[in-house]
Amino acid sequence: MKKRRVVMNKFIIIVFAGLFTNIYAYSQDKSRFVEYKEGFYENSILKDIRAVDGQKKRENTFRYFSYDFAGKEFPTDTNLYSRVKYNPSVSQGNTGTCWCFAATSFMESEAMRLNHVAVKISEMYTVYWEYIERAKDFVKTRGETYFEQGSEANAIPKIWKEYGIVPKSVYEGKRGEGKFYDHSKLIVELKNYLKGIEESSAWNERKVIEGVQSILDDYMGTPPKKFTYKGKNYTPKTFLKDYLNLRMNDYFSFMSTMSVPFMEMHELVEPDNWWHSRNYYNLSVNDYYELIQKTIKDGYSICICGDVSEAGYSSFDEVGIVPDFDIPSEAINDYSRQFRLSNGTTTDDHCIHLVGIYESDNGTWFMIKDSGSGGFNGKNKGYRFVHEDYIRLKMMNILIHRTPATPILDKIIK
């Protein structure tokens, strides 16, 4: 018995020694607390808004925990990347409409890829009608619908099927003198109006929508029912069908979570999925990542949404990485991904457009087109560069064309 205990003690010592050796070997990355630095949001967007509204500047004085990027080099040269066709990046301003800017950019690339059509599409036309559809659901659910600015990328096919789409030159969706979009007052007025509807139980959908449209028209302008573009007459639906020639049924959403079975279609459980869409095909993280990699390699772009509030995600350094003090690359799997989904440290807080790929000695990197203000803080205005580990661990869902996903869809849809 004593001899066995000695053997067991030796075994435990060896295991712990190996564990500490592995931790020491993995923990090479450094961290630090960083003073908040004003960037594009304060110096461009808010400066513009203050000039219009006469607001006073508010000071930001706080520190945040970050990977120590000092002295590190990353592949932020756009020429390194194999890229799809895309329009230049534009700012979403002071709005929570990244979902629309990213998915609209994705559809612009699709029009270029499929039909050799280059056009700047109106983001705010979609946003206008999304607010309308959300208000209808608010009435339908008697105030239970989550009413905010955020939504999901697959709202684009949903809205375009119903309302069509228009070029930005036809509907900018902004009134007033400001250069940037600002929905801070709009969303407050909409929510206050709907709160009044709920408190008075005035659930007349027609009258509620009339009230919502009145507010939207005041802030955004009235969307056109007919228009002329390049000498031809269109409605929003004929512009989608005849000019862009995009079929909304060709676009599919994918996610990766252990909370529901893989290789099935389920709901993405997120507040921004306010209409509770169940059209998300659920994959293991390996299948999910392989689909992303295959899609961009085959020349298709991707609208991708996930978490960008991490120590390894830097706006000024323009990169997204997973430091080894968070988790070693080798340990990223379905379990570690789900751990972060379940404890709320991975959330769906930003949508972006994946437009390029670069295979390097330290793994695969992806070039991201970003409409958020942080995306304009670096030298490559409107772009970020994200390592494969970050995609596998922190990106929650994607919207892609059906073709690169056909092998997977054939297995799921029987």
Buried (B, 14 or more C-beta within 10 A) or exposed (E): EEEEEEEEEEEEEEEEEEEEEEEEEBEEBEBEEBEEEEBBBBEBBBBBBBEEEEEEEEEEEEEEEBBEBEEEEBBBEBEBBEBBBBBEBBBBBBBBBBBBBBBBBBBBBBBBBBEEBEBBBBBBBBBBBBBBBBBBBBBEEEBEBBBEBBBBBBBBBBBBEEBBBBBBEBBBBBEEEBBBBBBEEBBEBBEEBBEEBBEEEEBEEEEBBEBBBEBBEEBBBEBBEEBEBEEEEBBBBEBBBEBBEBBBEEBBBBBBBBEBEBEEBBBBBBEBBBBEBEBBBBBBBEBBBEBBBBBBEEEBBBBBBBBBEBBBBBBEBBBBBBBBBBBBBEEBBBEBBBBBBEEEEBBBBBBBBBBBBBEEEEEBBBBBBBBBBBBBBBEBBBBBBBBBBBBBBBBBBBBBBEEBBEEBBEEBEE
